[in-house]
Amino acid sequence: MAAAVVAALLLVAACDGQSTPTPAGSGPGASAGGSQPVGSEAPSGAASAPPSTAAGSPKPSTGPAVALQPNVAARITVTSLNVRDAPSTTAKKLGSFAKGDVVILLGYGGIKANGYTWYEAGRLKGLHGPLPPLPADPQQGNWSDLFGWIAVAQGSTPWVATLPARCPASTPDLATLSAMLLGEQLACFSATPLVLEGTWGCGGCGGSYPGEFTPEWLATPLSGFLSVNWTVRVGPLQLFFPPEVTRPAEGKILRVRAHLNDPRSSTCTVSTVTTPDSFTATPVPISATDAGTYCRQHLVVDSYEILGVDPSFPPT
């Protein structure tokens, strides 16, 4: 999973003219620390209550609650949380997150190992309060200083608390929706038909993803981007075309009618690689629930109109 997530992040960052995020184990805050014994992912006696809202502490957002799932923001609620290069207590330690740090949970879902639930995560640099208000995108540019796997819970005891979703007051345009995390989009618009306008395509970008994704049209990590202005930034919003809807040619300006929470998400299966040697390792299946949630976050196209051709496309 690590390679798939980092590849997707590198692709989007490279296309938006910003510096790329640092892969796990190679950036600031990474260390050469070795393995830790079982039970030390969070220190003994570490508090697991939500962060304080006393004077001087960040106030929680008033948006809807978000379930623990990939592609949401969460705050660390224990004193210190190990960051590793694989979801295992024997994996190399890359650093640690501190209480109050805000992270983005990445990938396709949780991995169960050693009595913990693991997610790959990236820390938002310098952020200890709520996410920036829309239409700011917390993942734009070189947004993280440490990536890796963390234990988000030991058994039923959580060590992170998800941040509420930032829901706009009205149906969003493409710029606003693109700035939302995928988990926020699902929390805010799971039952809302969406109409969006933008340029379809990315002019030859792509990627390779270790793992197995079924059905491919809905579960693939890279389907194709709809951009407000692709010369400034490609996507990051992706469109997923079901078999009954023909994909348009790249460079077309589209008005798209689409929806989240597609009922076919219940058929999704995902197997992902969880070790640094991601292109040679054997993929590990994630739970059916997590695979379904991951697919429910995808924006499925109902229909579209071609409004014209983007004169700046393709790249030269």
N, C-alpha and C positions, 0 to 999 in steps of 0.2 A: 504494500500500500504506500509505503514511503515514497518510492520512486514515482508512482502514479500521481500522488498529490503534489509533490515538488515539481514534476514535469508540467502539470496544469498551471501551477502558480508561475513558473518561469515563463510559460507561453504567454499568459495574459500580461505579466509585468513587462516582458520584452516588447509587446505590441503597443503598450500605452506610453512608451517613451520614458518610463521610470526605471530606476535601478532595480535589479531583480532581488527577490527575497533570498535569504541564506538557507541552503539545505541543512537539515539536522546534522549536527556534529562538526560543521565547518565554519561557524560564525561566532560573533562575540558572545561570550557567556558559555561557550562549549569548553569542556574540560576532558582530561584523559582519565577521569576517575573510573575505577573498576566496578565490579559487581557489588551489590549490597545484599545482606541476608534477607530472607523472606520476612515480611512484616515491617520493614523499615522504609517503605515507599513514602509514608508520612511518619514523622517522629511520634514515639509513644507519648500519649497525653496531649497530643495536638488537638486544639479545639476544632470542632467540625460544624459549629453554628454559623449562620449567615453573617456577613460583615455588619458591623455596627452602623446605625444611622444617626448616631449622636451628632451634636454640633461639630462641624468641621469634617464630618465623614460624607462621602458622596450619597446623595439621595437616590433611591431606586426609581427607575422609570415607571410611568403609569401605564405602559402598554401591556398587552396580554402576556400571560406566562408562557414559557416555551419549554417543552419536554426535552429531556436529555436526548440528543440526536446529533448526527454530523451536521456541520455547517451552521453552528450557532455559537454565540459568545457566552463565556462562562467566567465566573470569578473564583479564584482559588480561596478556599475557606479554611485551610489548615496552615500551620506555621510555615512549612516548607514541603515541597512535593518534587520528588526526583523526576528528572527528564532523561529518558533512555533511548538508545537507538533501535530498540525492538520491544515488543510488549512482553517483557519477561524480567523477573527480579535478578536474573543473572546477566542481563544485557549490559553493555557499556553505558555508564552514566555520562551524560553530556553536560549536565548542569542541574539547576533546580529553579522552580518557580516559587515565589514567596506569597504569603497570604495577602490578598488584595490585588494581585496581578490579574489582568484580564487576558484571556486566551480565546482563540478561535479553535473549536473542535473541528477537525478536518476529516476528509475521507468518506467512508461508506457506512461506518457503524462501529460498535464496540467489539473488542476481542476479549474473551474470557481466558485468563491464565493465572496460575499461582494464587487463586482466591480473589483476584482483582478483576475489575472491568477496565480495559485500557482503551484510550483514544490517542490518535496522533493529534498534536496541538501545536499552535504557534502563538507566542506571546506578543501582544500588541505593545509596541515600545512606548514606555512612559505613561500608559493609561491605567488609572486606578479608579476612575469614576465611571459613569455611564458611557455608552458609545456616543460618538458625535452625532448631532441631530441630522436627519435627512435634509438635503440629498448627499451628505458626505459619505464616502465609502471607506470604511475602516481598513479595508484590505488593499487600497490603492498604493502603488509604489513600494518602497522598501519598508514594509509595515512591521516586520517582526525581527527581533534580535536573537531568538532561540526557538528552534523546532525540535520536536521529538515526541516519544510516547510517554504518556502519563497514566497512572492509575487514578481514574476519576471516582472510584468507589472500592471499598473493601466489603464484599458481601452486599448487604443492603445499606451500608453506611456511606453516604456521599461525601466526597472531598472537594467538590466543586458545586457552585450554584449557578444555574443558567440565568442570563440577563433577560429581562422582558423584551419582547419584540418592539421595534420602532415601526408603528403603523401610521402611514399618512392619513390625513383627515378625509381624503377623497380617493377615488380610483386613480392609481398612479400612472404617470407617463413613463416612457422608457428610461429616462435618466434617473428618475426616483426609484423605480423597481430595480434597476441595475445596481444601485447603491446599497440595496438591502441584502443581508445574508440570506442564503436559500432557506434556512429554517425560519427566518422572519417572514419571508414571502409566503411560506406555507401556513404559518400561524395567522397571518393577516388576511390572506386571500384564498384560503382553501376551497371556498364555495363561491368565489367571485369570477365571472367571465371577464377576461382582460382583453383590451384592444390596444395595440402598441404599434408605433411606426418607427422604422429605422432601416439601415442598410444591411442586407444579408450577405454574409461571407467574410472571409478573412484573408483572401489573396494568397493561399498556399500554405498557411500555417497548419500545424498538425502535431501529432505526438504518438508515442507508443506507451501502452499501459499494461503492465503485468497483471494477470488475473483473468477471470472468466466472468462475463456479464451477459445475462439472459433476461428478457429478450433484448437483442442487441440494440434495436431502435430506441428503446426506452432506458436501458441500463448503462449504455456506453458512457464512459467519462467525458468524451468529447464528441458532441453532435454537430455543432456549428453555431456561429455567433450572430446576434442581432445588435448592431452598434448605433449609437446616437451619431457619432462622427468617427468612422473607423480610422481616419488619418491621425486622430488624436489618441484614440484608444479602441482596441478591438474588444467588443463585448462590454463587460464579461458575461452578459446574459446569454444563455444558450436556448435554442429551440430544438424540440424533439418532434420529429415527423412520424406519425404512425403509418402503417403500410397503406392505408387508404388515402393519404395526402401526399401528392407528388412534391418533392423538394424543388424549389425554384433555382434558377441559375444564380450564381454569385454576382454581386454588384447591383442587384435589383433593390429598389426602395419599396418596402412592403408595408402594408397595413395588415397586421396579423391579429386574428381572433384565436385566443388560446386559453388554456385552463391548467391549474395545478391539481394535485390530488387525483390523478387519473385512476379509475377503478382497476385498470390492468396492472397497477403497481403490485397487487397481491401476488402476481405471478413472477415477480422479479427474483432472481437468485444472483448472488455475487460471491465470488471467491477472490481473495486478495492476498498479496504477498506482504509479509510483515517483517522481513529481515533486510539488512542493507544490501545483500546480494540478490536484489529483487528480480532480476531477469533470469536467474537460474534456480531460484527457490520454488518449492511447490506451493501453489495458492491454498489459502486456508478459507473455508466457507464462513461467512458471517451469518448471523441468525436471520431467519425468514422475516422477523419483525423489523430488524434494522434494514435489511435489503428493501423491504416494502416502503419504509419511511424515506430512504434515499431516493427511490424512484418517485414517490409522491411529491418530492421537491422539484421535479422536472416539469418544465413548462411545455405542455403538449399542444401542438397546433391543431385547431379545428378547421380553419380555412384562412386564406389570405388573398389580398388584392395586390397587384403590381401597380404601383403609383408612378413608376418611372425608373430611370437608370441613374445611378450615382456617377456623375461625370469624373470624379476623382478615382474611380475604381476601374481596373485593378492597379496594384502598385507598379511603379516603373523603376 
